[in-house]
């Protein structure tokens, strides 16, 4: 008896969506430095001049499904 996988639920063969260079650096920063805040990483990655700008970028990035997919894998 063989098990048939439903292609809709099997995500092992699917490629993750592409990220921009800055998004990829943001994800890499979070994965490599889990103790550093996302705001600090956004400030460095995006050259944000103020804390509020970096905070807004971090919040927006962490709500994007493509970035979340990369963080979960």
Secondary structure, DSSP 4 states (H G I P E B T S, - for coil): --PPPPTTT--TTSPPPP--HHHHHHHHHHHH-TTS-HHHHHHHHHT-SSHHHHHHHHHHHTT-HHHHHHHH-
